[in-house]
Amino acid sequence: MATPPTMLRIACRAGPVVCQDAVMAKTHAETTIARGADEVWAVFGDFQGIKNWFPGLQNVKAEGENVRIIEMGPGMEITETMISRDDAQRTLTYTVASPLLNAEKYETTIAVRDTDGGCVATMDAVLSPDSLADLIGPVYEQAIAGLAAHFA
């Protein structure tokens, strides 16, 4: 049986969001994939399997089940810590820490939801300082395109 083609639609927007009584930047990237939500969640929701679909990662090292160290390039490591996961709702939230980013807050939620003929996968980040949105928005656009390409 032939695999249906992946339909790619990427949307990214940045803007202020009220979070914990402070205004913070928010980014959003999404893609529509002509596959079942459970199939996409099995890949997208695999916290330690990010290198399988996120383009440009040099190395990913697990530090237990809920922490990963990602080498983005020479001298650039980030630590991501899963803080919540709901497989029934297909959502996962993690924090991102790196001295190079100097973030006061960097929290990302990934999700997959059913749609007619497939599913929509999203990456949303809440960031402080706001200037991080200009950096993270394009990175998440590339990431979500990498996820779509994984299923092409």
VENJOWO-V41908 format. One record per backbone hydrogen bond with DSSP energy under -0.5 kcal/mol. CO is the residue of the C=O (numbers start at 1). NH is the residue of the N-H. If there is no record, write none. Layout:
<<CO NH> <CO NH>>
This chain:
<<6 8> <7 9> <11 30> <13 28> <15 26> <17 19> <17 24> <19 22> <22 19> <22 24> <24 17> <25 127> <26 15> <27 125> <28 13> <29 123> <30 11> <31 121> <33 35> <33 119> <36 40> <37 41> <38 42> <39 43> <40 43> <40 44> <41 45> <43 46> <45 47> <46 49> <47 50> <49 52> <50 53> <50 54> <53 55> <54 57> <59 71> <61 69> <66 82> <67 63> <68 70> <68 80> <69 61> <69 71> <70 72> <70 78> <71 58> <71 59> <73 76> <75 77> <76 72> <76 73> <78 70> <78 80> <79 97> <80 68> <81 95> <84 93> <86 90> <86 91> <90 112> <91 86> <92 110> <93 83> <93 84> <94 108> <95 81> <97 79> <98 101> <98 102> <98 103> <105 128> <106 96> <107 126> <108 94> <109 124> <110 92> <111 122> <113 120> <115 118> <118 115> <119 33> <120 113> <121 31> <122 111> <123 29> <124 109> <125 27> <126 107> <127 25> <128 104> <128 105> <129 132> <130 133> <131 134> <131 135> <132 135> <132 136> <133 137> <135 139> <136 140> <137 141> <138 142> <139 143> <140 144> <141 145> <142 146> <143 147> <144 148> <145 149> <146 150> <147 151> <148 151> <149 152>>
